[in-house]
């Protein structure tokens, strides 16, 4: 169970803070809910405490894990020839895992594609969602602003493109 003040990640939304744990009656049933504020996005979530597993909500990565994730972001190579349909399906599945490495790969793949050949509307939306989630978590883990993290990611992409 998470506590008030815990820094958590909710896949597809990003990192934030547990701001409260409250009782609420919905459809005649009283349940306990986490009140979560997503970092840098102005989004608030209410998630039921019961049934929130690690696939839905997890603690953010440590500073060391964040540093390793940035090294991974810089190092891995992408498949530039993957067909759109396959790429789109894989990207959405990766985002749903909530795993930082998977999200980083989606972000890098789509940022590089955006800089070289452009993105479809669907790809652009996936990139924005993934980038926001990744940047919010790295921002909290490394205690840097979201814009500083985004700049670091953009520099890595620009270096790869040459």
N, C-alpha and C positions, 0 to 999 in steps of 0.2 A: 504494500500500500504506500502511496506517495503522501508526502506531508506538505503543508503550506510552505511555500518558498522553494520547493524543489524545482530544478530546471529540467524540463522534459521535452520530448519530441513526439509530435503526432504526425505520422506519415501523411504526405500530401499537403500539409499546412506549415510544418516547420517547428522550430524550437520556441519554447515559451516558459512561463512560470505558473506553478499551481498557486493561485491566489486565494483559493478558499475550498472548503469542503462543506457542502450544504445538503440539507434535507429538502426534497421537493416532491410534491404530489403531482403525478401525471397519470391521467386515465384512472384515477381512483387508487393508485398505488404510490405509497411513499417510498422513495429511494434516495440513496446518498449519491451525490454528484461531485465531481471535481470541477472547479471553475478555473479554466486555463486561459491566460492571456498570451497570445502569440507575439513573440518579439518582433518589433519593427513592422508589423502588418496591421495593427489595430483590430485584429480578429480575436473574438472571445469564444471559447468552446465550453460546453457543459457536457461532460462524459460521465456515464454511470460508473461508480466505483466497482461494483460487481461486474465481472465479465471483461474488465479492461486488462487484457493480457499484454505480454511484451510485443506482440505483433501490432497492437494498437497504440500503445503509449510506453515510452521508455525514457530512462534518464539520458541526458546529453552525454556525448563522448567527453573524455578527459582532454586536457590541454595537449598531452603527449599523443593521444590518439588523433587529435585534430592536426597536429604537425605531421604525423605519418600519413594522414589522409591528403594533405596538401602535396606531399612527396609523391603519393600514388597518382594524384591528379596530374602532376607534371610528367610522370614517367609512362603511363600506359598509352598504348597506341590504339587508334580507332580503325574500324573497317569503313572506309569511305565509299565502298561500293554496295553496301547493303541496300536491298530494295526498300522503297518507302513503307509499304504495308508491313513487312517483317520488322523494320526498324521501329515503326510507331508502336506496334504491339509489344515488342521487347522493352521499349522505353517505359511504357505505362506499367508493365509488370514489374520492372525494376523499381519504379517509384513506389509502388504498393508495398514492396518489401520493407521500406523504411530504413534499409541498411545504408549507412553513409557512403560506403564504397560504390554501391550500385547507383545511388543518386549522383555522386561525383562523375561517374562514367556517362550518365545521361546528360549532365550539364556540359561536360567537355565535348561530347559528340555533337550536341546541338549547337553549342557556341561556335565550334569550328565550322560546322556546316553553314551556319548563319553568315560567318565571315567569308566563306569561299563561294557558295552557290545560292545562298538564301534559304529561307524556311517556308514551308506551307503554313497556313493559319493554324492547323492542328499541331504541327511541330513547334511553332512559336509559343503556343499556350502551354505545351508540355515543358518547354525550356524555361519559361517564366516560373511555372509552378516548382519545378525541380531546383532552379537557381535560388528562388526565395527560400525554399526549405533548407538547402545546403548552406547558404550564406547566413541564415538566422542561427543555425546550430554552430557553425564555425565562429561566428561573431561572439556568441556567449562563451564558447569553450576557450577562445584565444583572447577574450576581452578586448576586441577591436570592433570598430563600427562595421555595419553591414556594407557601407560603401568602400571601406578599406579592403574587406574580404573580396568584394566584387572586382575591385581593381587588381588584386593579386591573381584572381582567376583569369581575368582578361589578359593580363601580362603573360601568363603561362600559355594561353591559346595563341596570342600573337607571336610568341617565340616559336611555337610549333609550326605555325604557318610560314614564318620566315619572312 
